[in-house]
């Protein structure tokens, strides 16, 4: 919801507050998900799906669907490169792949947000 708010015309102070709301919510969600994943791993209950999916489509969807990725692409030239042009169908857990791809983006966004807030 905060992403929708940020897509509207806001004065600088409102934008700053909306970004703080989004960053705080994202950080909290990341912490909760990490705790849940860690708990599942320790309990031996982590389930990895084995479904065929197109690697290129999965990477593109993950990076395009996340609003922070879209902003980072503009700010830090976030990019990926896949040399093969044909479909690369692999078997694995597309949700775990997305989590792995977005984790460094989330961490960088949190560091960048913390730096902006301290300035």
N, C-alpha and C positions, 0 to 999 in steps of 0.2 A: 504494500500500500504506500509505503514511503517513496518507492520508486515512481509511482504515479504522481505523487505530490511534487517530486523533484522535476517532473516533466512539464509542470505548469509554470507560468510566470511568477517569480518570487523576488522580493527585494533581497539584497545580500544577507541581511540578518536572518530572514526567514529561511533562505537557502542553507545557511550554516546550521540552523537548528534542525532542519529536515535531514541534512546529511549526518548530523550527530545521531538522530533517531535511527536512521538506516544503518549506520555503522554499529551502533550499540545493539540493535536487533540482530544484525548479521553475526556479530561477535558472540552473542549469547547463543544463537542457534548453532554456531560452529562448536562451541564448548559442549553444549548438550549432545550433539551428534557424536563428538569425539568420545565423550564419557560413555554413551550407549555402545559405540563400536568397541571401545576398550573392554567394557563389561562383557560383551558378547564373545570377544576373543578369549578373555580369561576363562569364561565358562565353557569354552569349546562349542559355542552355539552360533558362531559366525557362519552364515550360509553364503556361499558364492554361487551365483547363477552360472549356468553354462548354456547360453543361448547364442545362436549365430547373429551377428550384426555387422554392418558396414562400418569399418574403422573410420574412414574419412567422414562419413555422415555423423558419426557419434562425436568426433572431435569438433566438427563445425557446429553441431547443435549445442554442445556444452559451452563453447566459447561465445556463441551468438545469443544464447538464451539468458545468460547471466548479465545483468545490467552493469555490474561492476567491471566485467570483462570488456564490455563495449566502451566504457569510459577509459579503462586502462589501455585499450588498443589505441585510442587517440592520444592519451597522455604519454605512454611509454613505448609505443610501437610494438605492442604485444602481437606476436605472429607465430605461425606454425608452418612447417613445410612438409609435404608428402610428395615424394618423388614419383610414385606410380600414379598414372592417370586412371587406371581401371579400378573397379570396385575391389576393395580388400575386405572380403568377408572373413571374419574370424569368429571363434567361439570363446565366449567369456562373459564377464559380468559388466554390462555397459554402465550400470549405476556406480560400481566401484571405480571404473575408468573415469567417469565424470568427476567423482569425488577426488581422485588423484590429480586430475588435470586442474581442478579449481582450487585445490588447497594452496599452492604457491601464490596464486592470484589473490586469494583471500588474505593470506599472510602479508603480502606486499601492500594490499589496500589498507590493512589495519596499521601497518607501519607508516604508510604515507598519511593516513588519517591522523595518527597520533602526532606526527611531525607538524601537520597543518594546525592542529589544535594547540600545540605548544608555542607556535609562532605568533 
